[in-house]
Amino acid sequence: MITLKGTGGEAALAALGFIRKGDFYRHPRSHFLLEFPNGPLAVGDDLIKRWSTVRRDGEVLYVLSPTDSCRDRLASFLFWNDFSGLQQAIGVFHAQAHEVDLNVIKDWCRREGHKQKFDLFASRIGAST
């Protein structure tokens, strides 16, 4: 497990080839970003209570579900009008469409007061609202 709250986390990531860019870590051979958010983990006002677990060769990685990953990326669009977040949410949806629950996202957007932004997201992915 890598944590950035102790010593060695930054050095371990650097040794693996990750470069810090603001709050994220990028690797030149990956289009995925690493982020180590402070808890409790939430998207908008919803606390994240479940996550996906990926196991490989004795390693364990906990990641947001595709639905929550989509909501996380949409949050920057909803709250800060960041259209790159909208594009990232669209990318997550297309990569994991069979595992993204659009009803959860639609309800969350409505509770957050952004139904129109959900409608834009839905239209961009070709879903009906």
C-alpha positions as CSV (number, residue, x, y, z in Angstrom):
1,M,0.0,0.0,0.0
2,I,1.3,3.4,-0.9
3,T,0.3,6.3,1.3
4,L,1.5,9.9,0.9
5,K,0.9,10.6,4.6
6,G,4.1,9.0,5.7
7,T,7.6,9.0,4.3
8,G,8.5,7.3,1.1
9,G,5.3,7.6,-0.9
10,E,6.5,10.3,-3.2
11,A,9.8,8.6,-3.7
12,A,8.1,5.2,-4.4
13,L,5.9,6.8,-7.1
14,A,8.9,8.6,-8.6
15,A,10.8,5.4,-8.8
16,L,7.9,3.8,-10.7
17,G,8.0,6.7,-13.2
18,F,5.1,8.8,-11.9
19,I,5.4,12.6,-12.1
20,R,3.3,14.8,-9.8
21,K,1.1,17.3,-11.6
22,G,-0.9,19.3,-9.0
23,D,-3.0,16.8,-7.0
24,F,-2.5,14.0,-9.5
25,Y,0.3,11.7,-10.5
26,R,0.9,10.9,-14.2
27,H,2.9,8.1,-15.8
28,P,4.1,8.6,-19.4
29,R,3.0,5.1,-20.4
30,S,-0.5,5.3,-19.0
31,H,-3.6,7.5,-19.7
32,F,-4.8,6.9,-16.1
33,L,-4.1,9.3,-13.3
34,L,-3.4,8.5,-9.6
35,E,-5.0,10.5,-6.9
36,F,-4.8,10.2,-3.2
37,P,-7.8,12.2,-1.9
38,N,-8.3,13.0,1.8
39,G,-11.2,11.2,3.3
40,P,-14.0,10.7,3.7
41,L,-14.2,9.9,0.0
42,A,-17.3,11.4,-1.6
43,V,-18.8,12.7,-4.8
44,G,-20.7,15.8,-4.1
45,D,-22.8,15.1,-1.0
46,D,-22.7,11.3,-1.5
47,L,-20.2,9.4,0.6
48,I,-18.6,6.5,-1.2
49,K,-19.4,3.4,0.8
50,R,-18.5,0.7,-1.8
51,W,-15.7,0.3,-4.3
52,S,-14.2,-2.2,-6.7
53,T,-11.3,-4.4,-5.7
54,V,-8.8,-5.5,-8.3
55,R,-6.4,-8.4,-7.3
56,R,-3.3,-9.3,-9.3
57,D,-0.3,-11.5,-8.2
58,G,-0.8,-10.8,-4.5
59,E,-1.4,-7.1,-5.1
60,V,-4.7,-5.4,-4.2
61,L,-6.0,-2.1,-5.6
62,Y,-9.2,-0.4,-4.5
63,V,-10.8,1.7,-7.1
64,L,-14.1,3.6,-7.6
65,S,-16.8,1.7,-9.3
66,P,-17.4,2.7,-12.9
67,T,-20.6,4.6,-11.8
68,D,-18.8,6.5,-9.1
69,S,-15.8,7.2,-11.3
70,C,-18.2,8.7,-13.8
71,R,-19.8,10.8,-11.1
72,D,-16.4,11.9,-9.8
73,R,-15.4,13.1,-13.3
74,L,-18.9,14.7,-13.8
75,A,-18.5,16.6,-10.5
76,S,-15.9,18.9,-11.9
77,F,-18.3,19.7,-14.7
78,L,-21.3,20.1,-12.4
79,F,-19.6,22.3,-9.8
80,W,-16.9,24.2,-11.7
81,N,-18.1,24.1,-15.3
82,D,-15.0,22.1,-16.3
83,F,-15.8,20.6,-19.7
84,S,-12.7,18.4,-19.5
85,G,-14.5,16.6,-16.6
86,L,-17.5,16.1,-18.8
87,Q,-15.3,14.6,-21.5
88,Q,-13.6,12.4,-18.9
89,A,-17.0,11.2,-17.7
90,I,-18.0,10.4,-21.3
91,G,-14.8,8.4,-21.7
92,V,-15.4,6.4,-18.5
93,F,-18.9,5.7,-19.7
94,H,-17.8,4.5,-23.1
95,A,-15.0,2.3,-21.5
96,Q,-17.4,0.7,-19.0
97,A,-20.9,1.3,-20.3
98,H,-22.1,-2.1,-19.2
99,E,-21.2,-1.3,-15.6
100,V,-22.3,2.3,-15.3
101,D,-25.7,2.9,-13.7
102,L,-27.1,5.9,-15.5
103,N,-30.1,6.0,-13.1
104,V,-27.7,6.5,-10.1
105,I,-25.9,9.3,-12.0
106,K,-29.2,10.9,-13.0
107,D,-30.6,10.9,-9.5
108,W,-27.3,12.2,-8.1
109,C,-27.2,15.1,-10.6
110,R,-30.8,16.0,-9.7
111,R,-30.0,15.9,-5.9
112,E,-27.0,18.1,-6.6
113,G,-29.2,20.6,-8.5
114,H,-27.8,19.9,-12.0
115,K,-30.4,18.0,-14.0
116,Q,-29.6,20.1,-17.1
117,K,-26.0,19.1,-17.0
118,F,-27.0,15.5,-16.7
119,D,-29.2,15.9,-19.7
120,L,-26.1,17.3,-21.6
121,F,-24.0,14.3,-20.5
122,A,-26.8,11.9,-21.5
123,S,-27.1,13.5,-24.9
124,R,-23.4,13.2,-25.5
125,I,-23.4,9.5,-24.7
126,G,-26.5,8.9,-26.8
127,A,-28.8,8.0,-23.9
128,S,-32.4,9.3,-23.5
129,T,-33.3,11.2,-20.4
